[in-house]
Amino acid sequence: MKWPKRILFLAALVVVATMLGSGYVNSVARKQVESSASASLGVKTSLNTLRLGLFSSNCDIRGLSVSNPQGFSETPFLSLSSGRVAVALTSLLSDEIRIPELVLEDLSLNLEVTEAGANYETILDNVKKGNSGSNEDSEKRFVIDRFIMKSVHLKGSLLGEPFTDVTIPEIILEDVGSDTDGGVLLDQLTAMVVQALLVDVSVNPNVLAQMPTELLKGLQGDVGRLVDLKALDGVLDIPGLGALGQGGLESLIPEGNPLEKVGKEAGGLLKGILGK
């Protein structure tokens, strides 16, 4: 074999090996996301695609699905159509991975209240237990400068009957993990995202206009009880969030909110179901 052909052959081998290696890395990364999220949230989490660019700093995410807890419908608690991550290439080989921007698009959040309770309460309770099983010494940590969730579609049902169907245009988290020692672990990041999502939903004006008062109070009560609001202070753009105690989220509802017009009979039913 002549030298030019040998060089081309070797180059082709390198390209094939790189592509195969990239596929392996993508598979490992996808399984790590699934494992960490499932452990953190206490429910099965699946991810269809996680693809790292061969020669770029971008990563594509598609088809994320967080299952509903046992006892609720088969509709996922949370699902994601697509996402993209910009990674600082220089940080990939270090213990701390720097992400300038992470964007998730077309999310669907499903809140259910049944006679057994609320699905979001189960999720938050699982997160608070913190039984993730992470090996903090060996896992990489993440610092995210800007985390954007676009088009968050919220649906809610009470005893199978829908009570809200609204889209939140955008939720932004900033400086995630920047105030920690070396960033946050993947399972901690998963927990923080779900908690931030529910905190924002519980005070978002678009949601307040549709959610029944007692159901909203139930959500706010669970969020205030099970979420460390101080940890999200400065991450979510909600002034004074860290100073709020249990039940404090209710103080963020503006006076004259149309929710106050909801009938007492519906409120009594919700109180009985939620135990509030």
C-alpha positions in Angstrom: 0.0 0.0 0.0 1.4 3.3 -1.0 2.0 6.0 1.6 -0.8 8.4 0.5 -3.3 5.5 0.6 -2.0 4.4 4.0 -2.4 7.9 5.4 -6.0 8.1 4.1 -6.7 4.6 5.5 -5.3 5.7 8.9 -7.3 8.9 8.8 -10.5 7.0 8.0 -9.8 4.7 11.0 -9.3 7.7 13.3 -12.6 9.2 12.1 -14.5 5.9 12.6 -12.9 5.3 16.0 -13.9 8.9 17.0 -17.4 8.4 15.9 -17.7 5.1 17.7 -16.2 6.6 20.8 -18.6 9.6 20.6 -21.5 7.1 20.4 -20.2 5.3 23.5 -19.8 8.6 25.4 -23.3 9.7 24.4 -24.7 6.4 25.6 -22.9 6.6 28.9 -23.9 10.2 29.5 -27.6 9.5 28.6 -27.7 6.6 31.1 -26.0 8.8 33.8 -28.7 11.4 33.3 -31.5 8.8 33.6 -29.9 7.1 36.6 -29.3 10.4 38.5 -32.7 11.9 37.8 -34.5 8.7 38.7 -32.7 8.4 42.0 -33.2 12.1 42.8 -36.9 12.2 42.0 -37.8 8.7 43.1 -39.5 7.9 39.8 -38.4 6.4 36.5 -36.8 8.9 34.2 -35.9 8.2 30.5 -34.1 10.2 27.9 -34.3 9.3 24.2 -31.3 11.3 22.9 -28.2 13.0 24.3 -25.8 13.9 21.6 -22.5 15.6 22.2 -21.0 17.4 19.2 -17.7 15.8 17.9 -15.9 19.0 17.4 -18.2 21.6 19.0 -19.2 22.7 22.5 -22.9 22.0 21.9 -25.0 19.1 23.3 -28.5 18.2 22.1 -31.1 16.7 24.4 -34.4 15.2 23.2 -37.2 13.2 24.6 -36.9 13.5 28.4 -39.7 11.9 30.4 -40.2 11.9 34.2 -42.8 9.3 35.1 -45.7 10.0 37.4 -45.5 8.5 40.9 -47.3 5.3 41.6 -51.0 5.8 42.1 -51.4 8.5 39.5 -52.1 8.5 35.8 -49.8 7.2 33.1 -49.2 10.7 31.9 -45.6 11.8 32.7 -45.2 14.2 35.6 -42.7 16.1 33.4 -41.6 15.8 29.8 -39.3 17.7 27.5 -39.3 17.9 23.8 -35.8 19.3 23.2 -32.9 21.1 24.8 -29.5 22.3 24.0 -26.4 22.8 26.2 -23.4 25.0 25.5 -20.4 23.5 27.3 -17.1 25.1 28.0 -14.8 22.6 26.3 -11.9 23.4 28.6 -13.9 22.2 31.6 -14.9 18.8 30.2 -11.8 17.1 31.6 -12.0 18.8 35.0 -14.2 17.8 38.0 -16.3 21.0 37.5 -18.1 21.3 34.2 -18.9 24.9 33.2 -22.1 25.5 31.2 -22.6 29.0 29.9 -26.1 28.3 28.8 -28.6 25.5 29.0 -32.0 25.8 27.2 -34.9 23.5 27.6 -37.9 23.9 25.2 -41.5 22.7 25.1 -41.8 21.3 28.6 -45.0 19.7 29.9 -45.7 19.7 33.6 -48.6 17.6 34.8 -50.1 18.4 38.3 -52.6 15.9 39.6 -54.6 15.8 42.8 -56.5 12.6 43.6 -58.1 11.2 46.8 -54.6 9.8 47.6 -53.0 13.2 47.5 -50.9 15.2 45.0 -48.3 13.9 42.6 -46.1 16.9 43.0 -46.1 16.4 46.8 -44.7 12.9 46.3 -42.0 14.1 44.0 -41.0 16.9 46.4 -41.0 14.5 49.3 -38.7 12.1 47.4 -36.3 15.0 46.6 -36.2 16.1 50.2 -35.3 12.6 51.4 -32.3 12.9 49.2 -31.7 9.2 48.7 -29.8 9.6 45.5 -26.9 7.4 46.3 -24.4 9.7 44.6 -20.7 9.2 45.0 -19.7 12.8 45.6 -16.0 12.0 45.4 -16.2 10.6 41.9 -19.0 12.4 40.1 -18.5 15.6 38.1 -20.1 18.8 39.3 -21.9 21.5 37.2 -22.0 25.3 37.3 -24.6 26.8 34.9 -24.4 30.5 34.2 -27.9 30.7 32.6 -30.6 28.0 32.6 -33.7 28.8 30.5 -36.9 26.8 30.4 -39.1 28.0 27.4 -42.7 27.2 26.8 -43.6 25.4 30.0 -47.1 23.9 29.4 -48.8 23.3 32.7 -51.9 21.1 33.0 -53.6 20.3 36.2 -56.4 17.9 37.1 -58.5 17.4 40.3 -60.0 13.9 40.6 -59.6 13.5 36.8 -61.2 16.8 36.0 -58.9 19.5 34.4 -58.6 22.8 36.4 -55.8 24.6 34.5 -54.2 24.6 31.1 -51.7 27.4 30.7 -48.3 28.0 29.1 -45.6 29.9 30.9 -43.4 31.6 28.2 -40.1 31.4 30.1 -38.5 30.6 33.4 -34.9 31.6 34.0 -32.4 30.4 36.5 -29.1 32.1 36.9 -25.7 31.2 38.4 -26.8 27.6 39.3 -24.1 26.0 41.5 -22.0 29.1 41.6 -22.3 29.6 45.3 -21.3 26.0 46.1 -18.0 24.3 46.6 -17.2 23.2 43.0 -20.7 23.2 41.6 -23.7 20.8 42.0 -23.9 17.1 41.3 -26.2 15.9 38.5 -28.9 14.6 40.9 -28.8 17.8 42.8 -29.2 19.8 39.6 -32.2 17.6 38.7 -33.8 18.3 42.1 -33.1 22.0 41.9 -34.7 22.3 38.4 -37.9 20.5 39.5 -38.1 22.6 42.7 -37.5 25.8 40.9 -40.1 24.9 38.4 -42.8 24.3 41.1 -41.8 27.4 43.0 -42.2 29.5 39.9 -45.5 27.9 39.0 -46.9 28.5 42.5 -46.5 32.3 42.1 -46.6 32.8 38.4 -49.3 35.3 37.3 -50.4 33.2 34.4 -51.1 30.3 36.7 -52.7 32.4 39.5 -55.4 33.4 37.0 -56.6 29.9 36.6 -55.8 27.7 39.6 -58.4 27.3 42.3 -57.5 29.1 45.5 -57.3 26.1 47.9 -55.4 24.0 45.3 -52.9 26.8 44.9 -52.5 27.1 48.7 -52.0 23.4 48.8 -49.2 23.6 46.2 -47.6 26.6 48.0 -47.8 24.9 51.3 -46.0 21.8 50.0 -43.4 23.8 48.2 -42.8 26.0 51.2 -42.5 22.9 53.4 -40.4 20.7 51.2 -38.2 23.1 49.3 -35.2 25.0 50.6 -36.2 28.4 49.4 -33.0 30.0 50.5 -31.1 27.7 48.1 -33.1 29.1 45.2 -32.8 32.8 46.3 -30.8 34.5 43.6 -31.2 31.6 41.2 -34.9 32.4 40.5 -35.8 36.0 39.9 -38.3 36.2 42.8 -37.3 39.1 45.1 -37.1 38.1 48.8 -37.6 34.4 48.1 -35.0 33.3 50.6 -36.7 35.2 53.4 -40.0 33.4 53.1 -40.8 30.7 55.5 -43.3 27.9 55.3 -46.5 29.3 53.8 -44.7 32.4 52.8 -45.2 31.9 49.1 -48.9 32.9 49.7 -47.8 36.4 50.5 -46.6 36.8 46.9 -50.1 36.6 45.6 -51.2 40.1 44.6 -54.2 41.6 46.3 -57.5 41.3 44.4 -56.4 38.2 42.7 -59.3 36.6 40.8 -58.8 33.3 42.6 -60.6 34.7 45.6 -63.8 34.4 43.7 -63.6 30.6 43.7 -66.6 29.1 45.5 -66.3 27.9 49.2 -67.8 24.5 48.3 -64.9 23.7 45.9 -62.4 25.0 48.5 -63.9 22.6 51.1 -63.6 19.7 48.8 -59.9 20.5 48.1 -59.2 20.9 51.8 -60.5 17.5 52.5 -58.4 15.9 49.7 -55.2 17.8 50.4 -55.6 17.7 54.2 -54.8 21.4 54.4 
